[in-house]
Amino acid sequence: MIINKHIMRTTNEKQVLQQIVNAGPISRSQISRNLCLNKVTVSDIYSQLLSEGLIREVGHGVSTRNGGRKPVMALLNVGYGYVISINILRSRFSMIACRLDGRSENYQSVSTRDVDLTTVLDMIDERIAATIAASETKLLGISFGLDGVIYDNQILGASLKGFKNFDLAKYFSDKFQVPVVLENLANESAIYERDFSGKGVYNNLISVTIRDQVSAGIITEGHLYRGHNGEAGNIGSCPLADRYEEKTSDTVNHYVAERPVLQKIMAYQKLDRVDVNRIRRDYLGHRPELLAILDEFAFYLAKVLGNLSNTFAPDAIVVNAPILELLPEIMDKVRTYVDSMAIMRKAPMILTKNAKEASLMGGASAIIHKALALDDLQLTFGNQRSAVLEEVES
């Protein structure tokens, strides 16, 4: 078998950079040992990354027991550039800037209520331009997350009017001359749980996102599972039998999605807007109308999670839903309903630790992978790594 030397070199470069991102501060000799690569090969790649400015030397490590020179340690140069992650929802879009080590800043949430698609795009354009103008480093890429079916960076289906078949990636890539990645919100949330929870914590997981639609992001053996044309995880359109009349059914979205649940709450409260303080107060006050609505929500959500657990046998199911962030106690009722189901596999069911920014951070990870040309390799962010270092001699 003939192996293309250029492909092998590219693979080696990717693996060396992955080591520095995930395990830095790290020395060339340690990279060589970890990857079982020749020290000369590692040094050559290391020098190239250093000259490009992608990595930086931060100090000397500890010498071995046998003595000898102390190794120079390297880290990813987070000052090399930054990425922007944007989520577009029914009545708002949110946005963060993110450094290459996964640290986010400048969170923004902008209302788009009663605004057409063209105006929304102009608003996003202005925010990106303002971020670029205020930054001292360069923009390396942009990611977009939205509800819908996305495959090969194209929107094949979307709940938002005007987005289906619109080439959002090309539109912003042409404007800002950077790579653009599109993903659905559930997949972004799954990427977040995989990449920000620690190496190997979740190799097989399902992230269920409840927003305008109910969707599942599926990670199998560390990789995102998309299915045919990106349709995997589109559970909101699945039928669900009615709790009281089994011959009657509706979709998962009808019973579990955010909007219908909030509409029921606003109807009994006789309000035309969502009042989160009132919802929390009524819940703590055991208001029967609210408890009945939330019990229905918990019952149907348990059906969805139980079926996913039994079908995919994940290490865990992570749920991302604003209503559960407001009332995390509901998750106990969900687990109780799941426990009563006659299924073989009952995976741990937990709430995300970052409902507000999980999908944004997952999108940031996706575009960081793209910007660093590490699409097929896992990166681990948010790890607190300590090392004994001395300053590098000038």
C-alpha positions in Angstrom: 0.0 0.0 0.0 1.4 3.4 -1.0 1.0 6.1 1.7 0.9 9.7 0.5 3.6 11.5 2.4 1.8 14.8 2.4 -1.3 13.2 4.0 0.9 11.6 6.6 2.5 14.9 7.3 -0.8 16.7 7.6 -2.0 14.0 10.0 1.1 14.4 12.2 0.7 18.1 12.3 -2.9 17.8 13.4 -2.0 15.4 16.1 0.9 17.5 17.4 -1.4 20.6 17.5 -4.1 18.5 19.2 -1.7 17.5 21.9 -0.7 21.1 22.6 -4.4 22.2 22.7 -5.5 19.4 25.0 -2.4 18.8 27.2 -0.5 22.0 27.2 1.7 23.2 28.7 3.6 20.3 27.2 7.1 19.7 25.9 8.3 18.3 22.5 9.6 15.2 24.2 6.3 14.5 25.9 4.4 15.0 22.6 6.8 12.5 21.0 6.2 10.0 23.7 2.4 10.5 23.6 2.1 10.1 19.9 5.0 7.6 19.4 6.4 9.9 16.8 10.1 10.5 16.0 11.5 13.5 18.0 12.9 15.1 14.8 9.4 15.0 13.2 7.8 16.5 16.3 10.5 19.2 16.5 10.0 20.1 12.9 6.3 20.5 13.3 6.6 22.3 16.6 9.0 24.8 15.0 6.6 25.4 12.2 3.6 26.0 14.5 5.8 28.3 16.6 6.8 30.4 13.6 3.2 30.6 12.4 2.2 32.0 15.9 -0.3 29.2 16.6 1.6 28.2 19.7 3.9 30.0 22.2 6.5 28.9 24.7 5.7 29.6 28.3 8.5 28.4 30.4 10.7 25.4 31.4 9.3 22.3 32.9 10.9 20.0 35.5 13.9 17.9 34.4 13.8 14.2 34.6 15.1 12.2 37.6 18.3 11.6 35.6 18.8 15.4 35.3 19.6 17.0 32.0 18.2 20.2 30.5 14.8 21.3 31.5 12.2 21.0 28.7 10.7 24.1 27.1 6.9 24.0 27.5 4.4 25.1 24.9 0.7 26.2 24.9 -1.8 27.2 22.3 -1.4 30.9 21.6 -4.9 32.1 22.4 -4.0 35.5 21.3 -3.6 34.2 17.7 -7.3 35.1 17.0 -10.9 34.5 18.0 -14.1 33.1 16.7 -17.7 34.3 16.9 -20.7 32.0 17.7 -24.3 33.0 16.9 -27.6 31.3 17.7 -30.7 32.5 15.8 -34.0 31.8 17.5 -37.6 32.7 16.7 -37.6 36.2 18.4 -33.9 36.9 19.1 -30.3 36.0 18.3 -27.5 35.6 20.8 -23.8 35.9 20.2 -20.4 35.4 21.9 -16.8 35.9 21.0 -14.6 33.0 22.0 -10.9 32.6 22.4 -9.2 29.5 21.0 -9.0 27.9 24.4 -12.8 28.0 24.7 -13.1 31.0 27.0 -16.0 33.2 26.0 -16.6 36.9 26.3 -18.9 39.7 25.2 -22.2 37.8 25.4 -25.1 39.6 23.6 -28.8 38.8 23.2 -30.7 40.9 20.6 -34.5 40.9 20.1 -35.7 40.3 16.6 -39.4 40.3 17.3 -41.5 41.5 14.3 -38.3 41.8 12.2 -37.9 40.3 8.7 -35.0 38.1 7.6 -33.2 40.9 5.7 -33.2 43.1 8.8 -32.0 40.2 11.0 -29.1 39.6 8.7 -28.2 43.3 8.8 -28.4 43.4 12.6 -26.0 40.4 12.8 -23.7 41.9 10.2 -23.5 45.1 12.3 -22.7 43.2 15.5 -20.0 41.2 13.9 -18.4 44.3 12.3 -18.5 46.0 15.7 -16.8 43.1 17.4 -14.1 43.0 14.7 -13.5 46.8 15.1 -13.1 46.5 18.8 -10.7 43.5 18.8 -7.0 43.7 18.6 -6.7 40.2 17.1 -8.1 38.7 14.0 -11.4 36.9 13.4 -10.8 33.3 12.4 -14.3 32.0 11.8 -18.1 32.3 12.5 -20.6 29.6 13.5 -24.4 29.8 13.3 -26.8 27.6 15.2 -30.6 27.3 14.6 -33.5 24.9 14.9 -33.8 22.8 11.8 -32.1 20.2 9.6 -28.6 21.2 8.5 -26.4 19.0 6.4 -23.1 19.8 4.6 -23.3 23.4 5.8 -26.7 23.9 4.1 -30.1 24.6 5.8 -32.4 21.9 4.5 -35.3 22.7 6.9 -35.8 25.4 9.4 -38.6 26.6 11.7 -37.6 30.2 11.0 -39.3 31.8 7.9 -37.0 32.4 5.0 -34.0 30.4 6.2 -34.7 27.1 4.4 -32.3 26.7 1.4 -30.8 30.1 2.1 -27.0 29.9 1.9 -26.3 31.5 5.2 -22.7 30.2 5.3 -21.8 31.7 1.9 -23.5 35.0 2.8 -21.3 35.7 5.8 -18.2 34.0 4.5 -18.2 36.3 1.5 -18.8 39.3 3.8 -16.1 38.7 6.3 -13.7 36.4 4.3 -13.6 33.7 7.1 -14.9 30.1 7.3 -18.5 29.8 8.5 -20.0 26.6 10.1 -23.7 25.9 10.3 -25.2 23.5 12.9 -28.5 22.9 14.6 -28.9 23.8 18.2 -29.1 20.3 19.6 -25.9 19.2 17.9 -24.1 22.3 19.2 -25.3 21.5 22.7 -24.0 17.9 22.3 -20.7 19.2 21.1 -20.5 21.5 24.2 -21.2 18.6 26.6 -18.5 16.5 24.9 -15.8 19.2 24.6 -16.3 21.2 27.8 -17.0 18.4 30.4 -13.5 16.9 30.3 -11.7 14.3 28.2 -13.6 11.1 27.9 -16.4 12.0 30.3 -19.1 11.6 27.6 -18.1 9.4 24.7 -21.7 8.4 24.1 -24.3 11.0 25.0 -27.6 12.5 23.9 -28.2 16.2 24.4 -31.9 17.1 24.3 -32.6 20.7 23.5 -36.1 22.2 24.1 -36.6 25.5 22.4 -38.9 26.2 19.4 -38.5 22.5 18.6 -37.5 19.4 20.6 -34.3 18.1 19.1 -31.5 15.6 20.1 -27.8 15.9 19.5 -26.2 12.4 19.5 -22.6 11.7 20.2 -21.4 8.1 19.5 -17.9 7.1 20.4 -16.9 10.8 20.6 -18.3 11.7 17.2 -21.4 13.6 16.2 -24.0 11.4 14.6 -25.9 13.2 11.9 -27.8 10.4 10.1 -29.3 10.7 6.6 -29.0 14.3 5.3 -28.5 15.5 8.9 -32.0 14.4 10.0 -30.8 12.4 13.1 -32.3 13.8 16.3 -35.3 15.4 14.7 -37.5 14.0 17.5 -39.9 16.9 17.7 -42.0 15.6 14.8 -42.3 12.1 16.2 -45.8 11.0 17.3 -46.6 10.7 21.0 -49.6 9.0 22.3 -52.0 11.1 24.5 -51.7 10.5 28.2 -55.5 9.9 28.6 -56.6 8.6 25.2 -54.0 6.2 23.7 -55.8 6.2 20.3 -55.1 10.0 20.1 -51.7 11.3 19.4 -49.8 14.4 18.5 -46.2 15.4 18.0 -43.5 15.6 20.6 -43.3 19.4 19.9 -47.0 19.7 20.7 -46.5 18.3 24.2 -42.9 19.3 25.1 -41.6 22.3 23.1 -41.1 25.5 24.9 -43.8 27.6 23.2 -46.9 25.5 23.8 -45.9 25.0 27.4 -45.4 28.7 28.0 -48.7 29.5 26.1 -50.6 27.3 28.6 -48.9 29.1 31.5 -49.6 32.6 30.1 -53.3 31.6 29.4 -54.0 30.6 33.0 -52.1 33.6 34.3 -54.1 35.8 31.9 -50.8 37.5 30.6 -49.6 38.2 27.1 -46.0 37.7 28.0 -43.8 35.3 30.0 -43.2 36.4 33.6 -40.5 34.1 35.0 -40.8 35.6 38.5 -44.5 34.9 38.5 -43.9 31.3 37.3 -41.4 30.7 40.0 -43.6 32.2 42.6 -46.6 30.2 41.6 -44.6 27.0 41.6 -43.3 27.6 45.1 -46.8 28.5 46.1 -48.1 25.2 44.7 -50.5 26.9 42.4 -52.6 23.9 41.1 -53.0 25.2 37.5 -49.3 25.6 37.1 -48.5 22.2 38.8 -50.9 20.5 36.4 -49.3 22.0 33.3 -45.8 21.1 34.6 -46.8 17.6 35.4 -48.0 17.1 31.9 -44.7 18.5 30.6 -42.7 16.2 32.9 -44.8 13.1 31.9 -44.4 13.6 28.2 -40.7 14.6 28.5 -40.1 11.4 30.5 -41.6 9.4 27.6 -39.2 11.0 25.2 -36.1 10.6 27.4 -37.0 7.0 28.3 -37.4 6.0 24.7 -34.0 7.6 23.8 -32.3 5.9 26.7 -33.7 2.5 25.8 -32.9 2.9 22.0 -29.4 4.4 22.1 -28.1 3.3 25.5 -26.0 6.5 26.0 -23.7 7.1 29.0 -26.0 10.0 29.9 -28.8 12.2 28.6 -28.2 15.9 29.1 -31.3 18.1 29.0 -31.1 21.8 28.0 -34.4 23.7 28.5 -35.1 27.2 29.8 -38.2 26.0 31.8 -36.0 23.4 33.6 -33.3 26.0 34.3 -36.0 28.1 35.9 -37.6 25.1 37.8 -34.9 22.4 38.1 -37.1 20.6 40.6 -39.2 19.3 37.7 -36.4 17.1 36.6 -36.9 14.9 39.7 -40.5 14.3 38.6 -39.2 13.5 35.1 -36.8 10.9 36.6 -39.6 9.4 38.7 -41.8 8.9 35.6 -38.8 7.3 33.7 -38.2 5.0 36.6 -41.8 3.7 36.4 -41.3 2.8 32.7 -40.7 -0.8 31.8 -37.5 -0.3 29.8 -34.2 -2.0 30.0 -31.8 1.0 29.8 -32.3 4.0 32.1 -29.3 6.3 31.5 -28.5 9.1 34.0 -30.6 12.1 33.1 -29.1 15.4 34.1 -29.5 19.1 33.4 -26.8 21.0 31.5 -24.6 23.2 33.6 -24.8 26.0 31.1 -28.3 26.3 29.6 -27.7 29.9 28.5 -24.6 29.4 26.5 -24.3 25.6 25.9 -25.3 25.8 22.2 -23.2 28.9 21.7 -20.1 27.3 23.2 -20.7 24.1 21.2 -20.9 26.3 18.0 -17.6 28.0 19.1 -16.0 24.6 19.5 -17.1 23.6 16.0 -15.6 26.7 14.4 -12.4 26.4 16.4 -12.0 22.9 15.0 -12.5 24.3 11.5 -10.2 27.3 12.0 -7.4 25.0 13.4 -8.0 22.4 10.7 -8.7 19.8 13.4 -12.3 18.9 12.2 -11.8 15.2 12.8 -10.0 15.3 16.2 -11.4 15.9 19.6 -10.4 19.0 21.5 -11.0 19.4 25.2 -11.7 22.9 26.6 -12.0 24.3 30.1 -9.6 22.0 31.8 -7.5 23.6 34.6 -4.0 22.3 34.0 -1.2 23.1 36.4 2.5 22.9 35.6 5.7 23.8 37.3 7.3 26.3 35.0 10.2 28.7 34.9 10.3 31.6 32.5 11.8 30.9 29.1 15.2 32.6 28.9 15.3 35.5 26.4 
